Amino acid sequence: PPAVDRLEQIPIIRKDDLPALQASEPPFGGLVAVDPGRLQRIFASPGPILDPQGEGEDFWRFRIAFAAAGFRAGDIVMNSSAYHLTPLGFMLDNGARALGCVVIPAGTGQTDLQVRVACAVRAKGYAGTPSFLYTLLKRGRELGTPLPLEVAWVIGEMFPDSLRSDLRDEFHLDVLQGYGTADLGLLAYECAEKGGMHLHPECILEVLDLETGAQAAPGQPGQIVATIFDPAYPLLRFATGDIGAMASPSKCACGRTAPKLAGLLGRMGDAVKVKGMFIRGAEIEKALKAFPAVARFQAVVTRDHHQDHLEYVLEVAPGAAVDVALVAEALRDAVKVRGEVRTGPVPENARRIDDRRVWK
């Protein structure tokens, strides 16, 4: 399209560059267009990256996704996303309340308590990551108190077909998903027809060939680059680091005319999302500098029964020793995700993060 053709003249800003940009020009790297005193909130995502929330009841534009997923005014919604420092909890909270829903700010963890609260108030909806939804539903079944959920909308993790099928077959729940980032807000969302995610009408989304940087053809994998014109935080050609593909143009039976993102295929760059949070090799390396006995390291990410697992392998210098418990605590503080730590050999040229998950 002509608008996209003209955008190609603008340089790309990469998400992985934000920590350095913000450090060189605090607090937001010169990218926020209003005085910080006019913001509603300021968040700190892993990186570290500071994320602003500008004015408006639905700053990140999530209302449209909840409506498409079948949420309605008056529904009671479990929001099982983190409210502490990172923005996802507030993103979903604001979007659901803008639609007229009543939100339980459940956050993450305390699974048994969340099950009890959801049953006590007859929560109709769920918003959060797909893996935690599965955990909640399984725990409710184990306790003999099945959750009363009728609608669910998930974001923040890959949502493989196997997990969608298990949620439908085991719990009779038809779950829809969306895609967005802490920086850009909502970018795309599923309708009841599925078959991809409609692009949000207030953003421009490009998928760029991984080799040439040119616009990728429908179905061809590429890096997702988005543009939003928010008055407080306008981002032009922001490279998310996510890999996806556009769907072939077709008329959706739901009546919406917005193009569709066919799906997400993975990540590029140094950041990997684990349990809904980004971890970065640079953050791990920085935390381990406090332990000079560690000669090399590798973070290994696997997945079992729809749950992510993070393990750190530390190669200790000959004749040295390291307190594994102290290292685990330091790494959790640094990357905000709990992982197991063990000592062992690490190949000299090993990647800092080895993501072994297979999405099916």
N, C-alpha and C positions, 0 to 999 in steps of 0.2 A: 504493500500500500504506500501511497505517496508520503503519508506522515512518517511511516517507519523508514522509508528511504532517506528522508531528511534527517532523521535521528542518527543515522549512521555516521554523520559528520561530527557527532559529539563523542568525545572520548569516554571510555567505560570506567566506572568506579567499581572496584572489586571489594566485596565484603571482607575478604582476608586482609585488605589494606586499611580497614577502619581503625584497628588498634594503633597503628603507627600514625595515621592522620590525626586521630584524637590526641595522641600524646604530643604531637608537634604543635597542634593548635587547640588547646583545651577550651571548652570541654567536649565539643562536638566536631572538631576538625574543620570548622568553618562552613559546615553544611546546614546548620539550623538557621532559619531566616528570621527568627524572633528572639527577643531577649529571653534568657532562661527564666526570668521572673514571671513570664506570661504562660509558661507551660503548666499543665496539670500535674504531671509526674515525671520523674527521671528514673530510669531503670539501669541496671548494670548486668548485662548478659556476659556469658563466658567469652573471654578474649584477652583482656576485658574490653567490652564495647558498651558505651553509654547510649541508651535509646530514649528519645524524648516522646512524651505524649502531649500533643497540642490540644486545642480547644475542640469542643463538640462532645455530645453524649456517645457517639459511636465513631471515635477518631480513626479506628483501624478498619471500619467499613464491614463489620461481620454480620450485621443484621440481615442482609440479603441471603446469606448462607443458611442461617437458622430458619428463615422463612421457607427456603427451598427444601429444607430437610424435614419439614412438617411440624416444626415448633410453632406454637400459637400463643397469643397473649393469655396470661393466666396460668400457663404451664409452670410447674415447679421443676427446676433444672439443677441437677448435681453438676457443679463445675469442679472437676477433679484435676485442675491445673494449678501450677505453682503461682502463688501471689507474692512470694518473697523475692524481691530484687528484680527478677525477670518478668517480662510483660505478659506472658501468655494468659495467666489467670485473669488479668484485667481486660485483655482483648476479648476473651469469650464472655466475661461478665458484662461488659459494656454492650456487646452486640446482642446478647440475649435480653438484657433489660430494655434496650432500645426497641425491641419487638414487643415488650410488655410482659416478659416472663419474670417469674420470681426465682432468684438465684440463691442456691446454697453454696457459699464459698468454701468448698470442702478442701481444696488444695490436694497435695499428694500425700500418700501414706495413710496411716491409721485406718486400714482397710475395714476392720470389724466395726469401728465407729461409723464409718461412711455407710456401711450396709444397714446398720441400725437406724441411722438418720433417714436414709432414703426410704426405708420401709415405714418409718413412723409418720412421715409427711406425705407418703404416696407420691414420691418424685416420679414424674412422667418422662423427663428427658435427662440425657447425659451429654456432657461436653468435656473433652479431654483427649488423651492419647488412646489409641486403640488397644495397646497392650494392657493398660490399667483398667480399661473397661472390661476386658476379658477376665482379669484378676478379680475385679469386684463381683462379676456375675458368678464366677466359680466359687468365691467365698460365700456369697449368699446361698448358693446351692448347698455347700457343705454345712452351713449353719441351719439349714432347713427354713430359711427365710428368703425365698427368691425375690429379687428386686422387681418392683412394679414398672420398670421402664418400658415405654412404648416407642420412643424415638431416641436416636443417638447420632451425634455428629462428632467426628474425630479429626484430629490434626496433630502435627508435631512429630510424627513418625511415619515411616513407610507403612502402608496398609496393604499387605499382600493378599492375594485372592484366597489363600488357605485360611487366613484369620477371618476374612469376611464370611467365608463359608461356615467356619466353626461357630461364629456368632449367630448366623442364621439358623444352622441346623441344631445346635445345642440349646440356644436360648430364644429362638424365633424372633430375632431382632434384625431388622433390615437397616444396616448402618451406612450412612453417607459420610463422605470425607471432603476436606478442603485443603487448600495449599496457601501458605503465606510465610512471611518471615517477621522477625521482631522489628526489622527496619522499615519494611514496606507495608505491613498489615496484610489483609486478605488480598490474594491475587486471583484465586480461582476456586470454584466450588462445584460439587455435584448436584444435579437435579435428580428427581426420582427415576429418570430414564437411564441414569449412569452413562456408561460409554464415554467417559472423559469428564473433565471439569470445565464448566463455562468460565471464561475470563471475566473478571469483575469489570463493569463498564467504566470505572474511573481509573483504570490503569492501562498502560500499553505494555504488552508482553512480547518479547522477541525470544526466539530460540536460535542460537548461533552455532554454526558448524564448529566442532571441536578442533579442527585443524586450520581452517581458513578464516574463521570469524565471520563469514558471510551468513545471511539468513538461511537457515536450514529448511529443506522441503518438509511438508507434512509427513510424519512417520519417521523422520530422520533424527537421531539423537543429537542433542546440542546443549550448550549451557543456557540456562534461563537468565535473561536480562530484562529487568522491569523498569518502567518509568512511572512515577506518580507526581502529581502537581499540587501536593498539599501545601497550604500557605505557611505552615510552620516548618515542615521538613520535606521540601521538594527534593526528590532524588531522580536524576536523569541518567538512564542507562546504568542501572545498578546491577552488577553481576552477582547473583546470589550464590554461585558455586554449586547449585543444584543442576543435575542433568535431567532433561525431559524431552518430550517430543510433542509437537502439535498434532491434533487429529486432522484427518482429511475433512475438508469443508462438506457439511451436510446439514439438512434441516432437522433440528431436534424435535421430537414429538411433544416436548413440553411447551413449545411455542417460543422459547427464548431464541434470540438470533445471535447471541454472542458466540464467537469461535470457542473451540474447546482445546484444552491441554489434554493430550491423550493420557499422560501419566508421568510419574517420576521414576527415574531409572537409577539414581545414585548420586554421588557427590564427586566433585573434583577439588583439587587443592588439599590443604593440610587439615581441614576441619572434618570431623566425622560426628554424626549425631548418634548418641547413645542414650537410651531411656528418655528421649525427648530433649536432651541437652547436647550442645556442641562441645566436643573436646578437641583440643588442638595440641599438636606435637610440641609447639613452642612453649605452651603453658606447662606441659609435663616436664620438659627439659629444664625450665626455670625452677620449678619446685624441687627437682632432684639435685640442683646445684648445692643445696644445703647438706647433701650427703655425698661427700667426696669419694667415699668407698665405691660408689656406683660408677662403673666404667662405661657401661652401655645399658640401654633399656629398649623395650618394645612393649607397646600396649596392644593387646590382642582382643578383638571384639568378635564374639560369637552369639548365636541365638538358639534357644531351645524352648519348645512349647510356648512360642510367641513371646518370649522374654529375652531381652538383651543381657549379655554377660560380658563383663569387662575384667580382664586380667592383665596385670603388669608383670613382665619378666625382667628381672634385674640381673645383669652380670656384674659380679663384685670383683674388684681388683684382687690379684693374688695376695694372700696374707692378710687381707682386710675383712671386716665384718660389718653388717648393717642390721639395724633393728627394723624388722619388717613391719611391725605394728606402727612405729613412728612414721615410716615412709608412707604407709597406707593412709594415715591420718593427714599427712601433709598433702598427698595427692588429692584426697577428697576435698580438702579446703581449697585447693587450687582449681580443680576442674568441676567441682560441685556434683560429681557422680561417684558413687561408691564402687570400688573395684577391689578384687583380691590381688595380693602381691606375693610373688614367690621369687626365689633366686634360681638362676640357671643360665646356660650359655645363650648369647644373642649374636647372630652373625654380624660381621663387621659392617656390611652394607645394608643391614635390615632397615626397612621402613619404620619410622617412629610409631606409626599406627597401622596395624595389620587388620583390616576389616574383612573377616571371613564369612560374614553373613550371606546367605543365599535367599533371595526374595521370590517366593513362589505362591 
